[in-house]
Amino acid sequence: MTFEQQVLLTLIDKGLLALLLLAAGFAFKWLLQDKKARDEALHALAPNRTTAYQELWKTLGKVPPSSDQAILPDVRKQLADALSDWYHEKSGALFLSWRTAKRFLIALNLVRDDSAANEAIRDAVSALRTQLKRDCGIYGPFEVAKQLPSPRSRS
């Protein structure tokens, strides 16, 4: 290989490396801008999201926390109607993260299922509440896996 060919190969090699680094830089900048735009949108939605989550939290309070209390059919119906209304009519679905939407729909489907066990409904509602706390920043990734004690039923 001649000296000129070696120089040419080196220039081509360095040129390709420069193009690769330039493309990586543009991709990285685009990803950062996308993340910044998403963070700004979430920040702008935060007050409305908090209000919507507070309303959902109150609605979920219709599920008795204690396993010794049955979830009566009329309570299931009221809860199913309230959850559906919150999701569709009050546009609550707009504020749910993907994971929270998944947990919400699991809970809603169980509440609507007459054959679903009370404990399955309670577990689904608990998982939904935990995810709501995660979305609001109350729980971090490690706290989500921890179990809180169950509250006593009211006398």
DARA-V537405 format. One record per backbone hydrogen bond with DSSP energy under -0.5 kcal/mol. NH is the residue of the N-H (numbers start at 1). CO is the residue of the C=O. Records with the same first field share a line. If there is no record, write none. Layout:
# DARA-V537405
NH->CO + CO
This chain:
# DARA-V537405
6->2
7->3
8->4
9->5
10->6
11->7
12->8
13->9
14->10
15->11
16->12
17->13
18->14
19->15
20->16
21->17
22->18
23->19
24->20
25->21
26->22
27->23
28->24
29->25
30->26
31->27
32->28
33->29
34->30
35->31
36->32
37->33
38->34
39->35
40->36
41->37
42->38
43->39
44->40
45->41
46->42
49->45
50->46
51->47
52->48
53->49
54->50
55->51
56->52
57->53
58->54
59->55
60->56
61->57 + 58
62->59
63->60
64->62
69->66
70->68
72->70
76->72
77->73
78->74
79->75
80->76
81->77
82->78
83->79
84->80
85->81
86->82
87->83
88->84
89->84 + 85
90->85
91->88
92->86
93->87
94->91
95->92
96->93
101->97
102->98
103->99
104->100
105->101
106->102
107->103
108->104
109->105
110->106
111->107
112->108
113->109
114->112
116->113
121->117
122->118
123->119
124->120
125->121
126->122
127->123
128->124
129->125
130->126
131->127
132->128
133->129
134->130
135->131
136->132
137->133 + 134
138->133
139->133
144->140
146->143
148->146
